């Protein structure tokens, strides 16, 4: 049974290989957390939001499944 709090493994595999739809799915999955982390004085700071998204995408491309360092 799939845990809805986790991004499916297959989606992560596809996202790490650069598939745009999978990357979007990961961003959608974390969108509420990104939004909350971007709040400053009750409003979303767009620069902070964009920075978090950029860092998440960069982390996807650095992720390795074989335990090898990047």
CHARMM-style PDB file with segment names, atoms N, HN, CA, C and O in Angstrom:
ATOM      1  N   UNK     1       0.837  -1.183   0.000  1.00  0.00      PROA
ATOM      2  CA  UNK     1       0.000   0.000   0.000  1.00  0.00      PROA
ATOM      3  C   UNK     1       0.886   1.253   0.000  1.00  0.00      PROA
ATOM      4  O   UNK     1       1.871   1.320   0.735  1.00  0.00      PROA
ATOM      5  N   UNK     2       0.544   2.207  -0.799  1.00  0.00      PROA
ATOM      6  HN  UNK     2      -0.256   2.152  -1.396  1.00  0.00      PROA
ATOM      7  CA  UNK     2       1.332   3.426  -0.987  1.00  0.00      PROA
ATOM      8  C   UNK     2       1.046   4.436   0.117  1.00  0.00      PROA
ATOM      9  O   UNK     2      -0.107   4.658   0.487  1.00  0.00      PROA
ATOM     10  N   UNK     3       2.102   5.042   0.634  1.00  0.00      PROA
ATOM     11  HN  UNK     3       3.039   4.861   0.333  1.00  0.00      PROA
ATOM     12  CA  UNK     3       1.988   6.094   1.634  1.00  0.00      PROA
ATOM     13  C   UNK     3       1.802   7.428   0.912  1.00  0.00      PROA
ATOM     14  O   UNK     3       2.707   7.856   0.195  1.00  0.00      PROA
ATOM     15  N   UNK     4       0.648   8.104   1.079  1.00  0.00      PROA
ATOM     16  HN  UNK     4      -0.087   7.756   1.662  1.00  0.00      PROA
ATOM     17  CA  UNK     4       0.394   9.351   0.348  1.00  0.00      PROA
ATOM     18  C   UNK     4       1.308  10.507   0.762  1.00  0.00      PROA
ATOM     19  O   UNK     4       1.363  11.528   0.076  1.00  0.00      PROA
ATOM     20  N   UNK     5       2.020  10.355   1.870  1.00  0.00      PROA
ATOM     21  HN  UNK     5       1.975   9.526   2.428  1.00  0.00      PROA
ATOM     22  CA  UNK     5       2.930  11.416   2.304  1.00  0.00      PROA
ATOM     23  C   UNK     5       4.275  11.362   1.585  1.00  0.00      PROA
ATOM     24  O   UNK     5       5.087  12.278   1.709  1.00  0.00      PROA
ATOM     25  N   UNK     6       4.507  10.287   0.833  1.00  0.00      PROA
ATOM     26  HN  UNK     6       3.847   9.542   0.732  1.00  0.00      PROA
ATOM     27  CA  UNK     6       5.776  10.109   0.140  1.00  0.00      PROA
ATOM     28  C   UNK     6       5.597  10.240  -1.368  1.00  0.00      PROA
ATOM     29  O   UNK     6       4.558   9.878  -1.920  1.00  0.00      PROA
ATOM     30  N   UNK     7       6.613  10.755  -2.011  1.00  0.00      PROA
ATOM     31  HN  UNK     7       7.457  11.049  -1.563  1.00  0.00      PROA
ATOM     32  CA  UNK     7       6.628  10.783  -3.472  1.00  0.00      PROA
ATOM     33  C   UNK     7       6.909   9.355  -3.923  1.00  0.00      PROA
ATOM     34  O   UNK     7       7.835   8.728  -3.409  1.00  0.00      PROA
ATOM     35  N   UNK     8       6.138   8.823  -4.870  1.00  0.00      PROA
ATOM     36  HN  UNK     8       5.386   9.332  -5.288  1.00  0.00      PROA
ATOM     37  CA  UNK     8       6.385   7.454  -5.335  1.00  0.00      PROA
ATOM     38  C   UNK     8       7.810   7.279  -5.876  1.00  0.00      PROA
ATOM     39  O   UNK     8       8.354   8.167  -6.531  1.00  0.00      PROA
ATOM     40  N   UNK     9       8.387   6.132  -5.588  1.00  0.00      PROA
ATOM     41  HN  UNK     9       7.945   5.410  -5.056  1.00  0.00      PROA
ATOM     42  CA  UNK     9       9.746   5.813  -6.014  1.00  0.00      PROA
ATOM     43  C   UNK     9       9.918   6.014  -7.518  1.00  0.00      PROA
ATOM     44  O   UNK     9      10.907   6.595  -7.966  1.00  0.00      PROA
ATOM     45  N   UNK    10       8.957   5.534  -8.285  1.00  0.00      PROA
ATOM     46  HN  UNK    10       8.154   5.062  -7.921  1.00  0.00      PROA
ATOM     47  CA  UNK    10       9.042   5.633  -9.734  1.00  0.00      PROA
ATOM     48  C   UNK    10       9.114   7.094 -10.194  1.00  0.00      PROA
ATOM     49  O   UNK    10       9.809   7.419 -11.157  1.00  0.00      PROA
ATOM     50  N   UNK    11       8.390   7.960  -9.494  1.00  0.00      PROA
ATOM     51  HN  UNK    11       7.826   7.695  -8.712  1.00  0.00      PROA
ATOM     52  CA  UNK    11       8.414   9.384  -9.832  1.00  0.00      PROA
ATOM     53  C   UNK    11       9.784   9.976  -9.557  1.00  0.00      PROA
ATOM     54  O   UNK    11      10.284  10.779 -10.345  1.00  0.00      PROA
ATOM     55  N   UNK    12      10.391   9.590  -8.453  1.00  0.00      PROA
ATOM     56  HN  UNK    12       9.985   8.938  -7.812  1.00  0.00      PROA
ATOM     57  CA  UNK    12      11.731  10.096  -8.125  1.00  0.00      PROA
ATOM     58  C   UNK    12      12.742   9.617  -9.159  1.00  0.00      PROA
ATOM     59  O   UNK    12      13.607  10.381  -9.588  1.00  0.00      PROA
ATOM     60  N   UNK    13      12.636   8.368  -9.555  1.00  0.00      PROA
ATOM     61  HN  UNK    13      11.934   7.747  -9.207  1.00  0.00      PROA
ATOM     62  CA  UNK    13      13.556   7.834 -10.574  1.00  0.00      PROA
ATOM     63  C   UNK    13      13.424   8.633 -11.863  1.00  0.00      PROA
ATOM     64  O   UNK    13      14.424   9.028 -12.464  1.00  0.00      PROA
ATOM     65  N   UNK    14      12.178   8.870 -12.286  1.00  0.00      PROA
ATOM     66  HN  UNK    14      11.366   8.549 -11.798  1.00  0.00      PROA
ATOM     67  CA  UNK    14      11.952   9.636 -13.516  1.00  0.00      PROA
ATOM     68  C   UNK    14      12.439  11.081 -13.365  1.00  0.00      PROA
ATOM     69  O   UNK    14      13.010  11.644 -14.298  1.00  0.00      PROA
ATOM     70  N   UNK    15      12.212  11.679 -12.192  1.00  0.00      PROA
ATOM     71  HN  UNK    15      11.747  11.221 -11.434  1.00  0.00      PROA
ATOM     72  CA  UNK    15      12.626  13.069 -11.973  1.00  0.00      PROA
ATOM     73  C   UNK    15      14.147  13.205 -11.974  1.00  0.00      PROA
ATOM     74  O   UNK    15      14.679  14.185 -12.496  1.00  0.00      PROA
ATOM     75  N   UNK    16      14.847  12.236 -11.396  1.00  0.00      PROA
ATOM     76  HN  UNK    16      14.415  11.440 -10.972  1.00  0.00      PROA
ATOM     77  CA  UNK    16      16.313  12.314 -11.372  1.00  0.00      PROA
ATOM     78  C   UNK    16      16.914  12.164 -12.753  1.00  0.00      PROA
ATOM     79  O   UNK    16      18.050  12.574 -12.991  1.00  0.00      PROA
ATOM     80  N   UNK    17      16.146  11.571 -13.675  1.00  0.00      PROA
ATOM     81  HN  UNK    17      15.223  11.238 -13.482  1.00  0.00      PROA
ATOM     82  CA  UNK    17      16.643  11.456 -15.047  1.00  0.00      PROA
ATOM     83  C   UNK    17      16.229  12.649 -15.899  1.00  0.00      PROA
ATOM     84  O   UNK    17      16.527  12.700 -17.092  1.00  0.00      PROA
ATOM     85  N   UNK    18      15.530  13.624 -15.272  1.00  0.00      PROA
ATOM     86  HN  UNK    18      15.289  13.582 -14.302  1.00  0.00      PROA
ATOM     87  CA  UNK    18      15.225  14.870 -15.961  1.00  0.00      PROA
ATOM     88  C   UNK    18      13.877  14.946 -16.627  1.00  0.00      PROA
ATOM     89  O   UNK    18      13.636  15.882 -17.390  1.00  0.00      PROA
ATOM     90  N   UNK    19      12.987  14.012 -16.379  1.00  0.00      PROA
ATOM     91  HN  UNK    19      13.183  13.252 -15.759  1.00  0.00      PROA
ATOM     92  CA  UNK    19      11.670  14.044 -17.005  1.00  0.00      PROA
ATOM     93  C   UNK    19      10.850  15.210 -16.428  1.00  0.00      PROA
ATOM     94  O   UNK    19      10.555  15.226 -15.233  1.00  0.00      PROA
ATOM     95  N   UNK    20      10.484  16.180 -17.270  1.00  0.00      PROA
ATOM     96  HN  UNK    20      10.724  16.168 -18.241  1.00  0.00      PROA
ATOM     97  CA  UNK    20       9.800  17.384 -16.783  1.00  0.00      PROA
ATOM     98  C   UNK    20       8.500  17.114 -16.020  1.00  0.00      PROA
ATOM     99  O   UNK    20       8.216  17.779 -15.023  1.00  0.00      PROA
ATOM    100  N   UNK    21       7.712  16.141 -16.485  1.00  0.00      PROA
ATOM    101  HN  UNK    21       7.942  15.601 -17.294  1.00  0.00      PROA
ATOM    102  CA  UNK    21       6.447  15.845 -15.805  1.00  0.00      PROA
ATOM    103  C   UNK    21       6.692  15.321 -14.399  1.00  0.00      PROA
ATOM    104  O   UNK    21       5.949  15.652 -13.475  1.00  0.00      PROA
ATOM    105  N   UNK    22       7.719  14.513 -14.231  1.00  0.00      PROA
ATOM    106  HN  UNK    22       8.322  14.244 -14.982  1.00  0.00      PROA
ATOM    107  CA  UNK    22       8.045  13.963 -12.918  1.00  0.00      PROA
ATOM    108  C   UNK    22       8.572  15.054 -11.988  1.00  0.00      PROA
ATOM    109  O   UNK    22       8.253  15.063 -10.799  1.00  0.00      PROA
ATOM    110  N   UNK    23       9.370  15.964 -12.520  1.00  0.00      PROA
ATOM    111  HN  UNK    23       9.629  15.956 -13.486  1.00  0.00      PROA
ATOM    112  CA  UNK    23       9.873  17.078 -11.717  1.00  0.00      PROA
ATOM    113  C   UNK    23       8.697  17.936 -11.243  1.00  0.00      PROA
ATOM    114  O   UNK    23       8.645  18.349 -10.085  1.00  0.00      PROA
ATOM    115  N   UNK    24       7.764  18.194 -12.145  1.00  0.00      PROA
ATOM    116  HN  UNK    24       7.806  17.859 -13.086  1.00  0.00      PROA
ATOM    117  CA  UNK    24       6.568  18.953 -11.766  1.00  0.00      PROA
ATOM    118  C   UNK    24       5.761  18.233 -10.693  1.00  0.00      PROA
ATOM    119  O   UNK    24       5.214  18.864  -9.790  1.00  0.00      PROA
ATOM    120  N   UNK    25       5.691  16.914 -10.796  1.00  0.00      PROA
ATOM    121  HN  UNK    25       6.136  16.401 -11.530  1.00  0.00      PROA
ATOM    122  CA  UNK    25       4.955  16.136  -9.795  1.00  0.00      PROA
ATOM    123  C   UNK    25       5.613  16.256  -8.417  1.00  0.00      PROA
ATOM    124  O   UNK    25       4.923  16.371  -7.405  1.00  0.00      PROA
ATOM    125  N   UNK    26       6.941  16.227  -8.383  1.00  0.00      PROA
ATOM    126  HN  UNK    26       7.501  16.133  -9.206  1.00  0.00      PROA
ATOM    127  CA  UNK    26       7.661  16.393  -7.116  1.00  0.00      PROA
ATOM    128  C   UNK    26       7.401  17.789  -6.557  1.00  0.00      PROA
ATOM    129  O   UNK    26       7.139  17.942  -5.364  1.00  0.00      PROA
ATOM    130  N   UNK    27       7.473  18.799  -7.410  1.00  0.00      PROA
ATOM    131  HN  UNK    27       7.686  18.674  -8.379  1.00  0.00      PROA
ATOM    132  CA  UNK    27       7.214  20.172  -6.958  1.00  0.00      PROA
ATOM    133  C   UNK    27       5.781  20.326  -6.449  1.00  0.00      PROA
ATOM    134  O   UNK    27       5.549  21.001  -5.445  1.00  0.00      PROA
ATOM    135  N   UNK    28       4.824  19.708  -7.132  1.00  0.00      PROA
ATOM    136  HN  UNK    28       5.012  19.159  -7.947  1.00  0.00      PROA
ATOM    137  CA  UNK    28       3.426  19.752  -6.663  1.00  0.00      PROA
ATOM    138  C   UNK    28       3.274  19.059  -5.317  1.00  0.00      PROA
ATOM    139  O   UNK    28       2.544  19.530  -4.445  1.00  0.00      PROA
ATOM    140  N   UNK    29       3.969  17.936  -5.153  1.00  0.00      PROA
ATOM    141  HN  UNK    29       4.562  17.554  -5.861  1.00  0.00      PROA
ATOM    142  CA  UNK    29       3.883  17.186  -3.904  1.00  0.00      PROA
ATOM    143  C   UNK    29       4.343  18.053  -2.720  1.00  0.00      PROA
ATOM    144  O   UNK    29       3.749  18.007  -1.643  1.00  0.00      PROA
ATOM    145  N   UNK    30       5.384  18.825  -2.930  1.00  0.00      PROA
ATOM    146  HN  UNK    30       5.866  18.862  -3.805  1.00  0.00      PROA
ATOM    147  CA  UNK    30       5.943  19.647  -1.859  1.00  0.00      PROA
ATOM    148  C   UNK    30       5.448  21.091  -1.892  1.00  0.00      PROA
ATOM    149  O   UNK    30       5.957  21.926  -1.144  1.00  0.00      PROA
ATOM    150  N   UNK    31       4.478  21.404  -2.731  1.00  0.00      PROA
ATOM    151  HN  UNK    31       4.064  20.727  -3.339  1.00  0.00      PROA
ATOM    152  CA  UNK    31       4.052  22.794  -2.919  1.00  0.00      PROA
ATOM    153  C   UNK    31       3.567  23.462  -1.623  1.00  0.00      PROA
ATOM    154  O   UNK    31       3.877  24.628  -1.379  1.00  0.00      PROA
ATOM    155  N   UNK    32       2.819  22.744  -0.805  1.00  0.00      PROA
ATOM    156  HN  UNK    32       2.567  21.796  -1.004  1.00  0.00      PROA
ATOM    157  CA  UNK    32       2.337  23.343   0.446  1.00  0.00      PROA
ATOM    158  C   UNK    32       3.475  23.642   1.399  1.00  0.00      PROA
ATOM    159  O   UNK    32       3.487  24.684   2.055  1.00  0.00      PROA
ATOM    160  N   UNK    33       4.430  22.731   1.475  1.00  0.00      PROA
ATOM    161  HN  UNK    33       4.420  21.885   0.941  1.00  0.00      PROA
ATOM    162  CA  UNK    33       5.588  22.954   2.354  1.00  0.00      PROA
ATOM    163  C   UNK    33       6.446  24.110   1.839  1.00  0.00      PROA
ATOM    164  O   UNK    33       6.940  24.924   2.619  1.00  0.00      PROA
ATOM    165  N   UNK    34       6.615  24.169   0.525  1.00  0.00      PROA
ATOM    166  HN  UNK    34       6.214  23.508  -0.109  1.00  0.00      PROA
ATOM    167  CA  UNK    34       7.380  25.260  -0.072  1.00  0.00      PROA
ATOM    168  C   UNK    34       6.682  26.585   0.208  1.00  0.00      PROA
ATOM    169  O   UNK    34       7.324  27.572   0.568  1.00  0.00      PROA
ATOM    170  N   UNK    35       5.369  26.599   0.041  1.00  0.00      PROA
ATOM    171  HN  UNK    35       4.847  25.797  -0.251  1.00  0.00      PROA
ATOM    172  CA  UNK    35       4.582  27.814   0.288  1.00  0.00      PROA
ATOM    173  C   UNK    35       4.744  28.262   1.737  1.00  0.00      PROA
ATOM    174  O   UNK    35       4.974  29.443   1.999  1.00  0.00      PROA
ATOM    175  N   UNK    36       4.628  27.334   2.674  1.00  0.00      PROA
ATOM    176  HN  UNK    36       4.441  26.375   2.461  1.00  0.00      PROA
ATOM    177  CA  UNK    36       4.765  27.678   4.091  1.00  0.00      PROA
ATOM    178  C   UNK    36       6.169  28.183   4.418  1.00  0.00      PROA
ATOM    179  O   UNK    36       6.330  29.130   5.189  1.00  0.00      PROA
ATOM    180  N   UNK    37       7.174  27.552   3.832  1.00  0.00      PROA
ATOM    181  HN  UNK    37       7.043  26.784   3.206  1.00  0.00      PROA
ATOM    182  CA  UNK    37       8.554  27.972   4.094  1.00  0.00      PROA
ATOM    183  C   UNK    37       8.862  29.326   3.463  1.00  0.00      PROA
ATOM    184  O   UNK    37       9.823  29.987   3.857  1.00  0.00      PROA
ATOM    185  N   UNK    38       8.057  29.743   2.488  1.00  0.00      PROA
ATOM    186  HN  UNK    38       7.277  29.206   2.168  1.00  0.00      PROA
ATOM    187  CA  UNK    38       8.291  31.004   1.790  1.00  0.00      PROA
ATOM    188  C   UNK    38       7.569  32.186   2.425  1.00  0.00      PROA
ATOM    189  O   UNK    38       7.749  33.327   2.001  1.00  0.00      PROA
ATOM    190  N   UNK    39       6.755  31.917   3.437  1.00  0.00      PROA
ATOM    191  HN  UNK    39       6.608  30.990   3.782  1.00  0.00      PROA
ATOM    192  CA  UNK    39       5.993  32.997   4.077  1.00  0.00      PROA
ATOM    193  C   UNK    39       6.905  33.918   4.877  1.00  0.00      PROA
ATOM    194  O   UNK    39       7.755  33.468   5.645  1.00  0.00      PROA
ATOM    195  N   UNK    40       6.709  35.201   4.680  1.00  0.00      PROA
ATOM    196  HN  UNK    40       6.018  35.566   4.056  1.00  0.00      PROA
ATOM    197  CA  UNK    40       7.403  36.229   5.452  1.00  0.00      PROA
ATOM    198  C   UNK    40       6.382  37.306   5.775  1.00  0.00      PROA
ATOM    199  O   UNK    40       5.825  37.930   4.871  1.00  0.00      PROA
ATOM    200  N   UNK    41       6.138  37.524   7.045  1.00  0.00      PROA
ATOM    201  HN  UNK    41       6.590  37.017   7.779  1.00  0.00      PROA
ATOM    202  CA  UNK    41       5.147  38.510   7.485  1.00  0.00      PROA
ATOM    203  C   UNK    41       3.775  38.243   6.878  1.00  0.00      PROA
ATOM    204  O   UNK    41       3.056  39.174   6.512  1.00  0.00      PROA
ATOM    205  N   UNK    42       3.419  36.967   6.774  1.00  0.00      PROA
ATOM    206  HN  UNK    42       4.002  36.212   7.070  1.00  0.00      PROA
ATOM    207  CA  UNK    42       2.098  36.601   6.277  1.00  0.00      PROA
ATOM    208  C   UNK    42       1.942  36.594   4.771  1.00  0.00      PROA
ATOM    209  O   UNK    42       0.854  36.314   4.269  1.00  0.00      PROA
ATOM    210  N   UNK    43       3.005  36.896   4.037  1.00  0.00      PROA
ATOM    211  HN  UNK    43       3.889  37.123   4.445  1.00  0.00      PROA
ATOM    212  CA  UNK    43       2.928  36.895   2.575  1.00  0.00      PROA
ATOM    213  C   UNK    43       4.051  36.041   2.005  1.00  0.00      PROA
ATOM    214  O   UNK    43       5.128  35.925   2.589  1.00  0.00      PROA
ATOM    215  N   UNK    44       3.774  35.449   0.851  1.00  0.00      PROA
ATOM    216  HN  UNK    44       2.899  35.543   0.376  1.00  0.00      PROA
ATOM    217  CA  UNK    44       4.771  34.604   0.199  1.00  0.00      PROA
ATOM    218  C   UNK    44       5.833  35.484  -0.441  1.00  0.00      PROA
ATOM    219  O   UNK    44       5.528  36.392  -1.214  1.00  0.00      PROA
ATOM    220  N   UNK    45       7.083  35.197  -0.106  1.00  0.00      PROA
ATOM    221  HN  UNK    45       7.331  34.459   0.522  1.00  0.00      PROA
ATOM    222  CA  UNK    45       8.207  35.871  -0.743  1.00  0.00      PROA
ATOM    223  C   UNK    45       8.561  35.053  -1.978  1.00  0.00      PROA
ATOM    224  O   UNK    45       9.086  33.945  -1.861  1.00  0.00      PROA
ATOM    225  N   UNK    46       8.278  35.590  -3.153  1.00  0.00      PROA
ATOM    226  HN  UNK    46       7.852  36.489  -3.248  1.00  0.00      PROA
ATOM    227  CA  UNK    46       8.463  34.878  -4.415  1.00  0.00      PROA
ATOM    228  C   UNK    46       9.922  34.467  -4.634  1.00  0.00      PROA
ATOM    229  O   UNK    46      10.186  33.388  -5.165  1.00  0.00      PROA
ATOM    230  N   UNK    47      10.867  35.315  -4.230  1.00  0.00      PROA
ATOM    231  HN  UNK    47      10.652  36.191  -3.798  1.00  0.00      PROA
ATOM    232  CA  UNK    47      12.282  34.970  -4.386  1.00  0.00      PROA
ATOM    233  C   UNK    47      12.641  33.751  -3.538  1.00  0.00      PROA
ATOM    234  O   UNK    47      13.368  32.866  -3.990  1.00  0.00      PROA
ATOM    235  N   UNK    48      12.136  33.709  -2.325  1.00  0.00      PROA
ATOM    236  HN  UNK    48      11.545  34.427  -1.958  1.00  0.00      PROA
ATOM    237  CA  UNK    48      12.387  32.568  -1.447  1.00  0.00      PROA
ATOM    238  C   UNK    48      11.754  31.313  -2.023  1.00  0.00      PROA
ATOM    239  O   UNK    48      12.375  30.250  -2.032  1.00  0.00      PROA
ATOM    240  N   UNK    49      10.528  31.427  -2.503  1.00  0.00      PROA
ATOM    241  HN  UNK    49      10.023  32.291  -2.497  1.00  0.00      PROA
ATOM    242  CA  UNK    49       9.835  30.292  -3.100  1.00  0.00      PROA
ATOM    243  C   UNK    49      10.615  29.752  -4.301  1.00  0.00      PROA
ATOM    244  O   UNK    49      10.812  28.543  -4.423  1.00  0.00      PROA
ATOM    245  N   UNK    50      11.054  30.641  -5.177  1.00  0.00      PROA
ATOM    246  HN  UNK    50      10.894  31.623  -5.078  1.00  0.00      PROA
ATOM    247  CA  UNK    50      11.829  30.225  -6.356  1.00  0.00      PROA
ATOM    248  C   UNK    50      13.153  29.580  -5.947  1.00  0.00      PROA
ATOM    249  O   UNK    50      13.587  28.608  -6.567  1.00  0.00      PROA
ATOM    250  N   UNK    51      13.791  30.111  -4.915  1.00  0.00      PROA
ATOM    251  HN  UNK    51      13.439  30.900  -4.411  1.00  0.00      PROA
ATOM    252  CA  UNK    51      15.058  29.564  -4.444  1.00  0.00      PROA
ATOM    253  C   UNK    51      14.873  28.148  -3.902  1.00  0.00      PROA
ATOM    254  O   UNK    51      15.689  27.269  -4.178  1.00  0.00      PROA
ATOM    255  N   UNK    52      13.817  27.922  -3.141  1.00  0.00      PROA
ATOM    256  HN  UNK    52      13.154  28.637  -2.917  1.00  0.00      PROA
ATOM    257  CA  UNK    52      13.542  26.582  -2.609  1.00  0.00      PROA
ATOM    258  C   UNK    52      13.294  25.607  -3.752  1.00  0.00      PROA
ATOM    259  O   UNK    52      13.807  24.488  -3.732  1.00  0.00      PROA
ATOM    260  N   UNK    53      12.519  26.014  -4.741  1.00  0.00      PROA
ATOM    261  HN  UNK    53      12.103  26.923  -4.758  1.00  0.00      PROA
ATOM    262  CA  UNK    53      12.241  25.147  -5.892  1.00  0.00      PROA
ATOM    263  C   UNK    53      13.518  24.827  -6.657  1.00  0.00      PROA
ATOM    264  O   UNK    53      13.737  23.682  -7.053  1.00  0.00      PROA
ATOM    265  N   UNK    54      14.361  25.834  -6.866  1.00  0.00      PROA
ATOM    266  HN  UNK    54      14.183  26.764  -6.545  1.00  0.00      PROA
ATOM    267  CA  UNK    54      15.642  25.617  -7.563  1.00  0.00      PROA
ATOM    268  C   UNK    54      16.506  24.615  -6.817  1.00  0.00      PROA
ATOM    269  O   UNK    54      17.108  23.727  -7.421  1.00  0.00      PROA
ATOM    270  N   UNK    55      16.563  24.766  -5.493  1.00  0.00      PROA
ATOM    271  HN  UNK    55      16.074  25.487  -5.002  1.00  0.00      PROA
ATOM    272  CA  UNK    55      17.390  23.865  -4.686  1.00  0.00      PROA
ATOM    273  C   UNK    55      16.842  22.440  -4.691  1.00  0.00      PROA
ATOM    274  O   UNK    55      17.611  21.479  -4.705  1.00  0.00      PROA
ATOM    275  N   UNK    56      15.520  22.301  -4.681  1.00  0.00      PROA
ATOM    276  HN  UNK    56      14.896  23.081  -4.671  1.00  0.00      PROA
ATOM    277  CA  UNK    56      14.910  20.977  -4.738  1.00  0.00      PROA
ATOM    278  C   UNK    56      15.213  20.301  -6.071  1.00  0.00      PROA
ATOM    279  O   UNK    56      15.553  19.119  -6.105  1.00  0.00      PROA
ATOM    280  N   UNK    57      15.092  21.038  -7.157  1.00  0.00      PROA
ATOM    281  HN  UNK    57      14.816  21.999  -7.130  1.00  0.00      PROA
ATOM    282  CA  UNK    57      15.401  20.477  -8.480  1.00  0.00      PROA
ATOM    283  C   UNK    57      16.875  20.098  -8.571  1.00  0.00      PROA
ATOM    284  O   UNK    57      17.208  19.042  -9.108  1.00  0.00      PROA
ATOM    285  N   UNK    58      17.754  20.941  -8.057  1.00  0.00      PROA
ATOM    286  HN  UNK    58      17.483  21.799  -7.621  1.00  0.00      PROA
ATOM    287  CA  UNK    58      19.189  20.628  -8.070  1.00  0.00      PROA
ATOM    288  C   UNK    58      19.466  19.367  -7.262  1.00  0.00      PROA
ATOM    289  O   UNK    58      20.297  18.549  -7.657  1.00  0.00      PROA
ATOM    290  N   UNK    59      18.781  19.204  -6.140  1.00  0.00      PROA
ATOM    291  HN  UNK    59      18.106  19.869  -5.819  1.00  0.00      PROA
ATOM    292  CA  UNK    59      18.968  18.006  -5.316  1.00  0.00      PROA
ATOM    293  C   UNK    59      18.504  16.754  -6.055  1.00  0.00      PROA
ATOM    294  O   UNK    59      19.101  15.688  -5.907  1.00  0.00      PROA
ATOM    295  N   UNK    60      17.449  16.879  -6.844  1.00  0.00      PROA
ATOM    296  HN  UNK    60      16.964  17.745  -6.964  1.00  0.00      PROA
ATOM    297  CA  UNK    60      16.986  15.726  -7.624  1.00  0.00      PROA
ATOM    298  C   UNK    60      18.063  15.249  -8.584  1.00  0.00      PROA
ATOM    299  O   UNK    60      18.269  14.045  -8.739  1.00  0.00      PROA
ATOM    300  N   UNK    61      18.748  16.178  -9.227  1.00  0.00      PROA
ATOM    301  HN  UNK    61      18.581  17.156  -9.102  1.00  0.00      PROA
ATOM    302  CA  UNK    61      19.765  15.806 -10.201  1.00  0.00      PROA
ATOM    303  C   UNK    61      21.037  15.276  -9.545  1.00  0.00      PROA
ATOM    304  O   UNK    61      21.844  14.622 -10.206  1.00  0.00      PROA
ATOM    305  N   UNK    62      21.225  15.546  -8.262  1.00  0.00      PROA
ATOM    306  HN  UNK    62      20.570  16.077  -7.725  1.00  0.00      PROA
ATOM    307  CA  UNK    62      22.396  15.041  -7.552  1.00  0.00      PROA
ATOM    308  C   UNK    62      22.122  13.701  -6.868  1.00  0.00      PROA
ATOM    309  O   UNK    62      23.054  13.030  -6.425  1.00  0.00      PROA
ATOM    310  N   UNK    63      20.863  13.312  -6.781  1.00  0.00      PROA
ATOM    311  HN  UNK    63      20.105  13.857  -7.140  1.00  0.00      PROA
ATOM    312  CA  UNK    63      20.470  12.100  -6.076  1.00  0.00      PROA
ATOM    313  C   UNK    63      20.975  10.862  -6.804  1.00  0.00      PROA
ATOM    314  O   UNK    63      20.839  10.753  -8.023  1.00  0.00      PROA
ATOM    315  N   UNK    64      21.563   9.920  -6.049  1.00  0.00      PROA
ATOM    316  HN  UNK    64      21.674  10.009  -5.059  1.00  0.00      PROA
ATOM    317  CA  UNK    64      22.062   8.671  -6.615  1.00  0.00      PROA
ATOM    318  C   UNK    64      21.415   7.511  -5.878  1.00  0.00      PROA
ATOM    319  O   UNK    64      21.271   7.553  -4.656  1.00  0.00      PROA
ATOM    320  N   UNK    65      21.028   6.486  -6.604  1.00  0.00      PROA
ATOM    321  HN  UNK    65      21.145   6.452  -7.597  1.00  0.00      PROA
ATOM    322  CA  UNK    65      20.355   5.333  -6.015  1.00  0.00      PROA
ATOM    323  C   UNK    65      21.316   4.233  -5.614  1.00  0.00      PROA
ATOM    324  O   UNK    65      20.946   3.346  -4.844  1.00  0.00      PROA
ATOM    325  N   UNK    66      22.533   4.266  -6.113  1.00  0.00      PROA
ATOM    326  HN  UNK    66      22.833   4.986  -6.739  1.00  0.00      PROA
ATOM    327  CA  UNK    66      23.470   3.174  -5.887  1.00  0.00      PROA
ATOM    328  C   UNK    66      24.381   3.399  -4.680  1.00  0.00      PROA
ATOM    329  O   UNK    66      25.289   2.604  -4.439  1.00  0.00      PROA
ATOM    330  N   UNK    67      24.152   4.457  -3.932  1.00  0.00      PROA
ATOM    331  HN  UNK    67      23.414   5.102  -4.128  1.00  0.00      PROA
ATOM    332  CA  UNK    67      24.964   4.726  -2.752  1.00  0.00      PROA
ATOM    333  C   UNK    67      26.308   5.345  -3.059  1.00  0.00      PROA
ATOM    334  O   UNK    67      27.114   5.548  -2.151  1.00  0.00      PROA
ATOM    335  N   UNK    68      26.566   5.648  -4.313  1.00  0.00      PROA
ATOM    336  HN  UNK    68      25.911   5.483  -5.050  1.00  0.00      PROA
ATOM    337  CA  UNK    68      27.827   6.260  -4.700  1.00  0.00      PROA
ATOM    338  C   UNK    68      27.786   7.757  -4.423  1.00  0.00      PROA
ATOM    339  O   UNK    68      26.760   8.399  -4.650  1.00  0.00      PROA
ATOM    340  N   UNK    69      28.891   8.324  -3.935  1.00  0.00      PROA
ATOM    341  HN  UNK    69      29.725   7.803  -3.751  1.00  0.00      PROA
ATOM    342  CA  UNK    69      28.917   9.776  -3.721  1.00  0.00      PROA
ATOM    343  C   UNK    69      28.809  10.527  -5.043  1.00  0.00      PROA
ATOM    344  O   UNK    69      29.201  10.030  -6.099  1.00  0.00      PROA
ATOM    345  N   UNK    70      28.265  11.737  -4.954  1.00  0.00      PROA
ATOM    346  HN  UNK    70      27.946  12.141  -4.097  1.00  0.00      PROA
ATOM    347  CA  UNK    70      28.097  12.546  -6.169  1.00  0.00      PROA
ATOM    348  C   UNK    70      29.320  13.358  -6.476  1.00  0.00      PROA
ATOM    349  OT1 UNK    70      29.342  14.091  -7.464  1.00  0.00      PROA
TER     350      UNK     70
END
